[in-house]
Amino acid sequence: MSPNDADGFAPEDAAQIVLNTIRRPVIMIGTDGFITYANADAEDFFRLSATMLARQKLERFVPYDSPLMALVQQVRERHAPVNEYRVDISSPRLGGDKLVDLYAAPVIELPGSVVIMFQERSMADKIDRQMTHRGAARSVSGLAAMLAHEIKNPLSGIRGAAQLLELSASDEDRPLTRLITEETDRIVALVDRMEVFSDERPIDRVPVNIHVVLDRVKAIAANGFARKIRIVEIYDPSLPLVYANRDQLIQVFLNLVKNAAEAIGNMPGGEITLKTAFRPGMRVSMPGSQERVSLPLEFKVQDNGSGVSEDLLPILFDPFITTKPNGSGLGLALVAKIVGEHGGIVECESTARGTSFRILMPAWRGEHDGPDGDDQ
């Protein structure tokens, strides 16, 4: 007896269940160009039921000269699967900014028919950006190590010389020597901040209750830089522990909450929301490893400030990117570095109504299992 028979499913029913379980739009195009099959995600993607889609030709949704139409023809001619990445299939029916990866294959049992799977680029682009952020952090690591040696040593000499000059300087010149000393101290402080990026020691991690971390961050913010801003907590009390360094997590959320407070400024009704939730289904490859890790823990810091300009969003976590007059642009770069080293992902979404930073991280499974990942 086959597994399908044992479960009471006919083979075609089992296939339907499997295709509906795949969280990607999948359709089949017949020889006449009509959509002969659509899974549940395809119904959402095309905004029509499978029954309605079966009455439509693919060209109704995309222009005849769309790369998607050319891809279907290519598969039919080659009788072989074809992949295309970052394909623009925007149209009045599908909407603007529809960038997808396409996986198309011929159906051997139905000559002329083609199966197409779509992957919207939003999540793929976010993963790509995480790799870029980590690469940028590594670049800052090398720069920080070089600056510490090549700049801090000469600066100490310059500062010492300025202090000696101040002893014999006239009242008129003394402000200039003090300026040299103060600016030297400012540069040294900046280099000290960058040296954090050059710390490549293994992270000391333990199971951490994220709500204890967020309560600590809230207490610091409420008694300091965010004392005039309402801070709201929306927590999932059943959330598992996160496998992380507690002090580094406090640093991450302090940076994000401080950013949120600065975005709100003196705006009436300013509000920062801290959210935690369990979101199963997100899995990524760990850098330098074949291991795929689940990131079910979602932590959010939201504000109702003025938002981040659209042109800054793709580079927001890069070093030295800032909109603050006196900012160094290292705070969010450090956030990306710490989250990345914990095997997590940080992303930002922003509108005119506010900004949301979302962090996805692995959960702790127990003393013998390590962080959540594939069983060995």
BASE-528578 format. One record per residue (C-alpha): x, y, z; residue in one letter. Coordinates in steps of 0.05 Angstrom, whole numbers, plus 5000, padded with zeros to 4 digits. Layout:
N
XYZA ...
This chain:
376
500050005000M 502750684981S 503151265032P 497751614992N 493051034998D 494550975072A 492851705083D 486551655042G 488952134987F 488852004912A 495452184878P 492452794845E 489653034912D 496452944945A 499753334889A 494753904899Q 496253914974I 503753934961V 503154504910L 498754904957N 503754805013T 509355114971I 509455854991R 510756084920R 505856224863P 505855634814V 501955614749I 501655174687M 500755464617I 497555034563G 499455014490T 494055524474D 496856024526G 491255914577F 492855824650I 490955094663T 493055054735Y 494355534794A 496055374866N 493455764926A 499256264926D 498156394851A 490956584866E 493557114914D 499057334865F 494257434806F 488357644851R 483657144819L 481056454838S 483855844802A 477155764767T 477456474740M 484756404722L 483155784680A 479056244634R 484856724623Q 490956734579K 497556924610L 498157514562E 492157834596R 496557954658F 503058154625V 504458514559P 505658064498Y 512958304495D 514058154569S 520357754587P 515557244618L 512457094550M 519257024519A 521256544575L 515356094563V 517056064489Q 524255914505Q 522355324549V 517955044494R 523455104442E 529054814486R 524754284521H 528854434582A 528054844647P 530055584646V 531356044705N 531056804700E 532757274757Y 530357984773R 525157984717V 520458584715D 513358344701I 509958994724S 503259114689S 496559464704P 493658784725R 499458564769L 501459244795G 507759654791G 514759464816D 513358724806K 520458434806L 520857674808V 525457084799D 522456584749L 523355834747Y 520055514685A 520154784663A 516754384608P 511553854627V 513953224593I 507252874599E 503653474567L 507753704507P 507454454499G 505354584571S 509954984617V 510155034693V 512355704721I 514255864793M 514856584815F 519056844873Q 517957574890E 524557934901R 522658284966S 525257755013M 530957554967A 533258274963D 532958325039K 537457715045I 542258014993D 542458665033R 544258285096Q 550358005059M 552058715037T 551458985108H 556058435133R 561058585079G 560759325095A 561859165169A 568058745151R 570759335111S 569859785171V 573459265213S 579659315169G 579160075167L 578460115243A 584659685254A 588660115206M 586160765237L 587860545307A 595060455287H 596060995234E 591961555264I 591361485340K 598861475352N 600362115312P 594262445343L 596962335413S 603262705391G 599263275361I 595163335425R 601363345468G 604563885425A 598264305428A 598264265505Q 605564485507L 604065065460L 598265275504E 603065395562L 606865935524S 601266185479A 598366875485S 591166985506D 589567095433E 592566425410D 590265995468R 583365865438P 586865575376L 590965085417T 584764875454R 581264775388L 586864305366I 586263915430T 578663855427E 578563655354E 583963135367T 579862845423D 573762825377R 577462435324I 580261945376V 573161835402A 570761675331L 576461185320V 574760865388D 567660765364R 570060445299M 574659975337E 568459595359V 567959345288F 574959045290S 573258585349D 573057895317E 572957495381R 567556935386P 561057185417I 559656935487D 552456705479R 547356425528V 539756325528P 536757015538V 529657235553N 528557795502I 523258115545H 528158225602V 532758565551V 527159005525L 524859195595D 531959415611R 532259825546V 525460135561K 527660335631A 533960675605I 530161035549A 524261245593A 528961555644N 533361895592G 532762065518F 525561825511A 522562095576R 517262495539K 515361935491I 510261385504R 513260685499I 508260125484V 509759385495E 506358835453I 509658195475Y 508557455461D 509457165531P 510456455504S 516556655462L 522456175469P 529256425493L 533956735442V 541056465436Y 545057115442A 549657575481N 545357965529R 549658595531D 550158625455Q 542558555449L 541659135497I 546359545454Q 542459365391V 535659565419F 538360185453L 540860415386N 534160275352L 529960595407V 534561205408K 533761265332N 526261215340A 526261755394A 530462215350E 525662095291A 519762305335I 523362905366G 518363375399N 512463145357M 506063115398P 503362415408G 510062095396G 509961345408E 515060775405I 512360065402T 516459455422L 513658805393K 515658075398T 512557495360A 513856785337F 514156725260R 515956025237P 518055895166G 523956355155M 530455975143R 537156235118V 544155965107S 549356145159M 555456525131P 561256045118G 556955425132S 552354945097Q 547654975157E 540855265147R 538055615208V 530955765226S 529556485248L 522756445282P 523757005333L 521357685309E 522958325348F 520459005324K 521859725343V 516660185312Q 515660935316D 510661425288N 515861935268G 516962255200S 520061635168G 526461505129V 527361775059S 526361235006E 533261344975D 536661195042L 533060545057L 537560075014P 543860355047I 541260515116L 545659995151F 551960185114D 557460535155P 557661295155F 550461365129I 546761865171T 541862445167T 543762735234K 548063375232P 552963105284N 551862355271G 557561875254S 553161375217G 555960785257L 549960625302G 545760235251L 552059925220A 553659655289L 546559385296V 547259015229A 554058745250K 551558475317I 545158175289V 549057865231G 554157545277E 548357235316H 545856915251G 539957395246G 537157895198I 535158625209V 530959025160E 527559695158C 520859905130E 518860635130S 513161075107T 510961785122A 507161505182R 513361215215G 518960705214T 519459975234S 525859595247F 524758835247R 529858335273I 529357585260L 533657135303M 534556395320P 531456095382A 534955685436W 532754955434R 536254675495G 543054535524E 544553955478H 541254205414D 544454895408G 540855445369P 535055255325D 537454935261G 537554285222D 538653655262D 545453355251Q 
